[in-house]
């Protein structure tokens, strides 16, 4: 049996009733936009460097199962205006990607949030996959709902 870590992806998508440029500007603005869409599990988002798009470095806490864990990430934009990537710097090899594509109508956007993380092989890995999906997918669904609310509200990014 191979003991190398495997990759597992947790993802959620939604149609957001707002133009792509508006949606992307909210996601990429870690000073004023992104903090407004974070579900309650995220706490204390701090911008260490930059603040908008590529080159930004953030730190935040996430509360899960009654325990707080601190994460640091650097932000890149492989496709500025469409793809935003948070690469975590704490050694867990996780990467969260936000993709903003055209929606079904001209003024809509299809947003996908996905996190790729390392899991063990074997039975332990199966448990990690199941638990990470059960934990993260509802958080992303809430984050997308929050994004829709902010993107259709008075926020000017």
C-alpha atoms as an extended CHARMM CRD file, in Angstrom:
* protein
*
       157  EXT
         1         1  UNK       CA              0.0000000000        0.0000000000        0.0000000000  PROA      1               0.0000000000
         2         2  UNK       CA              1.2910000000        3.4350000000       -0.9680000000  PROA      2               0.0000000000
         3         3  UNK       CA              1.8620000000        5.7110000000        2.0300000000  PROA      3               0.0000000000
         4         4  UNK       CA              2.3270000000        8.8910000000       -0.0350000000  PROA      4               0.0000000000
         5         5  UNK       CA             -0.2790000000       11.5670000000        0.6450000000  PROA      5               0.0000000000
         6         6  UNK       CA             -3.0930000000       11.7650000000       -1.8630000000  PROA      6               0.0000000000
         7         7  UNK       CA             -4.9250000000       14.8740000000       -3.0130000000  PROA      7               0.0000000000
         8         8  UNK       CA             -8.5870000000       15.4470000000       -2.2200000000  PROA      8               0.0000000000
         9         9  UNK       CA            -10.6960000000       18.3260000000       -3.5530000000  PROA      9               0.0000000000
        10        10  UNK       CA            -13.7040000000       19.8210000000       -1.7930000000  PROA      10              0.0000000000
        11        11  UNK       CA            -15.7630000000       22.1320000000       -3.9820000000  PROA      11              0.0000000000
        12        12  UNK       CA            -18.9790000000       24.1390000000       -4.1520000000  PROA      12              0.0000000000
        13        13  UNK       CA            -20.3900000000       26.3510000000       -6.9200000000  PROA      13              0.0000000000
        14        14  UNK       CA            -23.2290000000       28.8270000000       -7.2710000000  PROA      14              0.0000000000
        15        15  UNK       CA            -24.6640000000       31.3150000000       -9.6960000000  PROA      15              0.0000000000
        16        16  UNK       CA            -24.2130000000       34.8120000000       -8.2480000000  PROA      16              0.0000000000
        17        17  UNK       CA            -26.6200000000       37.4430000000       -9.6270000000  PROA      17              0.0000000000
        18        18  UNK       CA            -23.8950000000       40.0420000000      -10.2490000000  PROA      18              0.0000000000
        19        19  UNK       CA            -21.3880000000       40.9080000000      -12.9460000000  PROA      19              0.0000000000
        20        20  UNK       CA            -18.0790000000       39.0380000000      -12.9650000000  PROA      20              0.0000000000
        21        21  UNK       CA            -15.9490000000       42.1350000000      -12.3660000000  PROA      21              0.0000000000
        22        22  UNK       CA            -17.9730000000       43.0550000000       -9.2750000000  PROA      22              0.0000000000
        23        23  UNK       CA            -17.8470000000       39.5140000000       -7.8800000000  PROA      23              0.0000000000
        24        24  UNK       CA            -14.1160000000       39.1790000000       -8.5170000000  PROA      24              0.0000000000
        25        25  UNK       CA            -13.3870000000       42.5660000000       -6.9390000000  PROA      25              0.0000000000
        26        26  UNK       CA            -15.1430000000       41.4460000000       -3.7340000000  PROA      26              0.0000000000
        27        27  UNK       CA            -13.2110000000       38.1610000000       -3.6380000000  PROA      27              0.0000000000
        28        28  UNK       CA             -9.8230000000       39.7690000000       -4.3290000000  PROA      28              0.0000000000
        29        29  UNK       CA            -10.2410000000       42.6330000000       -1.8470000000  PROA      29              0.0000000000
        30        30  UNK       CA             -8.9700000000       41.1350000000        1.4140000000  PROA      30              0.0000000000
        31        31  UNK       CA             -9.2490000000       44.4890000000        3.2160000000  PROA      31              0.0000000000
        32        32  UNK       CA            -12.9360000000       45.2430000000        2.6920000000  PROA      32              0.0000000000
        33        33  UNK       CA            -14.6080000000       42.7020000000        0.3870000000  PROA      33              0.0000000000
        34        34  UNK       CA            -13.5260000000       39.1790000000        1.2700000000  PROA      34              0.0000000000
        35        35  UNK       CA            -14.0040000000       39.6230000000        5.0410000000  PROA      35              0.0000000000
        36        36  UNK       CA            -17.6870000000       40.4730000000        4.4070000000  PROA      36              0.0000000000
        37        37  UNK       CA            -18.4100000000       37.0700000000        2.8370000000  PROA      37              0.0000000000
        38        38  UNK       CA            -16.6970000000       34.8140000000        5.3480000000  PROA      38              0.0000000000
        39        39  UNK       CA            -18.9300000000       32.4410000000        7.3290000000  PROA      39              0.0000000000
        40        40  UNK       CA            -18.8130000000       32.4860000000       11.1320000000  PROA      40              0.0000000000
        41        41  UNK       CA            -16.1840000000       29.7110000000       11.2320000000  PROA      41              0.0000000000
        42        42  UNK       CA            -13.6080000000       32.2440000000        9.9800000000  PROA      42              0.0000000000
        43        43  UNK       CA            -12.2910000000       34.7440000000       12.4930000000  PROA      43              0.0000000000
        44        44  UNK       CA             -9.7590000000       37.5400000000       12.6560000000  PROA      44              0.0000000000
        45        45  UNK       CA             -8.7760000000       37.9110000000        8.9960000000  PROA      45              0.0000000000
        46        46  UNK       CA             -5.6480000000       40.0540000000        9.0610000000  PROA      46              0.0000000000
        47        47  UNK       CA             -3.8790000000       41.4000000000        5.9710000000  PROA      47              0.0000000000
        48        48  UNK       CA             -0.1370000000       41.1120000000        6.5880000000  PROA      48              0.0000000000
        49        49  UNK       CA              0.9140000000       42.4830000000        3.1930000000  PROA      49              0.0000000000
        50        50  UNK       CA             -0.8820000000       44.0230000000        0.2510000000  PROA      50              0.0000000000
        51        51  UNK       CA             -4.6250000000       43.6700000000        0.4880000000  PROA      51              0.0000000000
        52        52  UNK       CA             -5.9500000000       43.4150000000       -3.0330000000  PROA      52              0.0000000000
        53        53  UNK       CA             -5.1430000000       40.4970000000       -5.3060000000  PROA      53              0.0000000000
        54        54  UNK       CA             -1.7480000000       39.0100000000       -6.0940000000  PROA      54              0.0000000000
        55        55  UNK       CA              0.9760000000       39.4940000000       -3.5340000000  PROA      55              0.0000000000
        56        56  UNK       CA             -1.4150000000       39.7590000000       -0.6070000000  PROA      56              0.0000000000
        57        57  UNK       CA             -0.5360000000       37.7330000000        2.4770000000  PROA      57              0.0000000000
        58        58  UNK       CA             -3.3020000000       36.9900000000        4.9620000000  PROA      58              0.0000000000
        59        59  UNK       CA             -3.6660000000       35.3340000000        8.3350000000  PROA      59              0.0000000000
        60        60  UNK       CA             -6.9360000000       34.1010000000        9.7920000000  PROA      60              0.0000000000
        61        61  UNK       CA             -8.3450000000       31.7100000000       12.3070000000  PROA      61              0.0000000000
        62        62  UNK       CA            -10.8710000000       29.0190000000       11.6490000000  PROA      62              0.0000000000
        63        63  UNK       CA            -12.9900000000       27.4700000000       14.3720000000  PROA      63              0.0000000000
        64        64  UNK       CA            -13.9070000000       23.8320000000       13.8380000000  PROA      64              0.0000000000
        65        65  UNK       CA            -15.0950000000       21.3010000000       16.3770000000  PROA      65              0.0000000000
        66        66  UNK       CA            -14.6400000000       23.9120000000       19.1100000000  PROA      66              0.0000000000
        67        67  UNK       CA            -10.9650000000       24.3880000000       18.2800000000  PROA      67              0.0000000000
        68        68  UNK       CA             -9.3020000000       27.4260000000       16.6690000000  PROA      68              0.0000000000
        69        69  UNK       CA             -6.5610000000       26.9470000000       14.1210000000  PROA      69              0.0000000000
        70        70  UNK       CA             -4.4980000000       29.7430000000       12.5680000000  PROA      70              0.0000000000
        71        71  UNK       CA             -3.6900000000       29.7630000000        8.8480000000  PROA      71              0.0000000000
        72        72  UNK       CA             -1.4600000000       31.9950000000        6.7180000000  PROA      72              0.0000000000
        73        73  UNK       CA             -1.7980000000       32.2340000000        2.9640000000  PROA      73              0.0000000000
        74        74  UNK       CA             -0.3150000000       34.0450000000        0.0370000000  PROA      74              0.0000000000
        75        75  UNK       CA             -2.5760000000       35.1730000000       -2.7770000000  PROA      75              0.0000000000
        76        76  UNK       CA             -1.8630000000       34.7130000000       -6.4790000000  PROA      76              0.0000000000
        77        77  UNK       CA             -3.9410000000       35.4550000000       -9.5610000000  PROA      77              0.0000000000
        78        78  UNK       CA             -3.0770000000       32.9150000000      -12.2850000000  PROA      78              0.0000000000
        79        79  UNK       CA             -5.8310000000       34.5300000000      -14.3850000000  PROA      79              0.0000000000
        80        80  UNK       CA             -6.4690000000       38.0210000000      -13.0370000000  PROA      80              0.0000000000
        81        81  UNK       CA            -10.1670000000       38.7840000000      -13.0520000000  PROA      81              0.0000000000
        82        82  UNK       CA            -11.0900000000       35.0910000000      -13.1660000000  PROA      82              0.0000000000
        83        83  UNK       CA             -8.9050000000       32.9070000000      -10.8790000000  PROA      83              0.0000000000
        84        84  UNK       CA             -7.7410000000       33.7700000000       -7.3610000000  PROA      84              0.0000000000
        85        85  UNK       CA             -5.6300000000       31.2880000000       -5.3740000000  PROA      85              0.0000000000
        86        86  UNK       CA             -4.8510000000       31.1170000000       -1.6530000000  PROA      86              0.0000000000
        87        87  UNK       CA             -1.7940000000       28.9530000000       -1.0110000000  PROA      87              0.0000000000
        88        88  UNK       CA             -1.4230000000       28.1150000000        2.6650000000  PROA      88              0.0000000000
        89        89  UNK       CA              1.9920000000       28.6220000000        4.2040000000  PROA      89              0.0000000000
        90        90  UNK       CA              1.6530000000       26.4540000000        7.3000000000  PROA      90              0.0000000000
        91        91  UNK       CA              2.9750000000       23.2800000000        5.7060000000  PROA      91              0.0000000000
        92        92  UNK       CA             -0.3330000000       21.5130000000        5.1200000000  PROA      92              0.0000000000
        93        93  UNK       CA             -0.0620000000       21.7540000000        1.2950000000  PROA      93              0.0000000000
        94        94  UNK       CA             -3.6410000000       23.0190000000        0.9640000000  PROA      94              0.0000000000
        95        95  UNK       CA             -4.6930000000       25.4100000000       -1.7880000000  PROA      95              0.0000000000
        96        96  UNK       CA             -8.0560000000       27.1720000000       -2.1030000000  PROA      96              0.0000000000
        97        97  UNK       CA             -9.0960000000       28.4540000000       -5.5240000000  PROA      97              0.0000000000
        98        98  UNK       CA            -11.8710000000       30.8760000000       -6.4090000000  PROA      98              0.0000000000
        99        99  UNK       CA            -12.9930000000       30.7960000000      -10.0510000000  PROA      99              0.0000000000
       100       100  UNK       CA            -15.3780000000       33.3840000000      -11.4750000000  PROA      100             0.0000000000
       101       101  UNK       CA            -16.8840000000       32.3740000000      -14.8310000000  PROA      101             0.0000000000
       102       102  UNK       CA            -19.7870000000       33.7370000000      -16.8620000000  PROA      102             0.0000000000
       103       103  UNK       CA            -23.1670000000       32.7280000000      -15.4860000000  PROA      103             0.0000000000
       104       104  UNK       CA            -26.2710000000       31.6750000000      -17.3490000000  PROA      104             0.0000000000
       105       105  UNK       CA            -27.3510000000       35.2950000000      -17.9240000000  PROA      105             0.0000000000
       106       106  UNK       CA            -25.1230000000       38.2210000000      -18.9980000000  PROA      106             0.0000000000
       107       107  UNK       CA            -25.2500000000       39.8460000000      -15.5460000000  PROA      107             0.0000000000
       108       108  UNK       CA            -24.6200000000       36.5850000000      -13.6450000000  PROA      108             0.0000000000
       109       109  UNK       CA            -21.4120000000       34.9070000000      -12.5150000000  PROA      109             0.0000000000
       110       110  UNK       CA            -20.7230000000       31.2600000000      -11.7760000000  PROA      110             0.0000000000
       111       111  UNK       CA            -18.3930000000       31.0940000000       -8.7870000000  PROA      111             0.0000000000
       112       112  UNK       CA            -16.5880000000       27.9490000000       -7.6950000000  PROA      112             0.0000000000
       113       113  UNK       CA            -14.6640000000       27.6110000000       -4.4490000000  PROA      113             0.0000000000
       114       114  UNK       CA            -12.4550000000       24.5480000000       -4.1780000000  PROA      114             0.0000000000
       115       115  UNK       CA             -9.7840000000       23.4170000000       -1.7730000000  PROA      115             0.0000000000
       116       116  UNK       CA             -7.2220000000       20.7900000000       -2.6530000000  PROA      116             0.0000000000
       117       117  UNK       CA             -5.6770000000       19.1720000000        0.3850000000  PROA      117             0.0000000000
       118       118  UNK       CA             -3.4070000000       16.2770000000        1.1450000000  PROA      118             0.0000000000
       119       119  UNK       CA             -4.9240000000       13.2070000000        2.7870000000  PROA      119             0.0000000000
       120       120  UNK       CA             -3.3720000000        9.9630000000        3.8600000000  PROA      120             0.0000000000
       121       121  UNK       CA             -3.8650000000        6.7800000000        1.9200000000  PROA      121             0.0000000000
       122       122  UNK       CA             -5.8980000000        3.8290000000        3.1230000000  PROA      122             0.0000000000
       123       123  UNK       CA             -8.7140000000        3.8820000000        5.6370000000  PROA      123             0.0000000000
       124       124  UNK       CA             -7.3880000000        6.9950000000        7.4330000000  PROA      124             0.0000000000
       125       125  UNK       CA             -7.4430000000        8.8430000000        4.1130000000  PROA      125             0.0000000000
       126       126  UNK       CA            -11.0190000000        7.7640000000        3.4350000000  PROA      126             0.0000000000
       127       127  UNK       CA            -12.0340000000        9.2150000000        6.8010000000  PROA      127             0.0000000000
       128       128  UNK       CA            -10.1030000000       12.4360000000        6.1340000000  PROA      128             0.0000000000
       129       129  UNK       CA            -11.8070000000       12.8010000000        2.7330000000  PROA      129             0.0000000000
       130       130  UNK       CA            -15.2570000000       12.2490000000        4.1880000000  PROA      130             0.0000000000
       131       131  UNK       CA            -14.7420000000       14.5670000000        7.1650000000  PROA      131             0.0000000000
       132       132  UNK       CA            -13.1290000000       17.3610000000        5.1470000000  PROA      132             0.0000000000
       133       133  UNK       CA            -15.9790000000       17.2730000000        2.6300000000  PROA      133             0.0000000000
       134       134  UNK       CA            -18.6430000000       17.2230000000        5.3680000000  PROA      134             0.0000000000
       135       135  UNK       CA            -16.9300000000       20.1270000000        7.1010000000  PROA      135             0.0000000000
       136       136  UNK       CA            -15.8460000000       22.3750000000        4.2250000000  PROA      136             0.0000000000
       137       137  UNK       CA            -18.6320000000       22.0570000000        1.6340000000  PROA      137             0.0000000000
       138       138  UNK       CA            -21.3470000000       23.6350000000        3.8850000000  PROA      138             0.0000000000
       139       139  UNK       CA            -18.9150000000       26.4400000000        4.7610000000  PROA      139             0.0000000000
       140       140  UNK       CA            -18.3680000000       27.1290000000        1.0490000000  PROA      140             0.0000000000
       141       141  UNK       CA            -22.1070000000       27.0220000000        0.3550000000  PROA      141             0.0000000000
       142       142  UNK       CA            -22.5800000000       29.6660000000        3.0790000000  PROA      142             0.0000000000
       143       143  UNK       CA            -19.6690000000       31.7120000000        1.7340000000  PROA      143             0.0000000000
       144       144  UNK       CA            -21.2600000000       31.6880000000       -1.7370000000  PROA      144             0.0000000000
       145       145  UNK       CA            -24.6150000000       32.7730000000       -0.2680000000  PROA      145             0.0000000000
       146       146  UNK       CA            -22.8390000000       35.5870000000        1.5730000000  PROA      146             0.0000000000
       147       147  UNK       CA            -21.0750000000       36.5490000000       -1.6650000000  PROA      147             0.0000000000
       148       148  UNK       CA            -24.4270000000       36.7600000000       -3.4730000000  PROA      148             0.0000000000
       149       149  UNK       CA            -25.8110000000       38.9960000000       -0.6940000000  PROA      149             0.0000000000
       150       150  UNK       CA            -22.7900000000       41.3290000000       -0.7150000000  PROA      150             0.0000000000
       151       151  UNK       CA            -22.5280000000       41.4190000000       -4.5200000000  PROA      151             0.0000000000
       152       152  UNK       CA            -26.1550000000       42.4820000000       -4.8890000000  PROA      152             0.0000000000
       153       153  UNK       CA            -25.9970000000       44.9910000000       -2.0480000000  PROA      153             0.0000000000
       154       154  UNK       CA            -24.5750000000       48.4990000000       -1.8330000000  PROA      154             0.0000000000
       155       155  UNK       CA            -20.9150000000       47.4010000000       -1.5040000000  PROA      155             0.0000000000
       156       156  UNK       CA            -18.6950000000       49.2560000000       -3.9570000000  PROA      156             0.0000000000
       157       157  UNK       CA            -15.4710000000       47.3630000000       -4.4770000000  PROA      157             0.0000000000
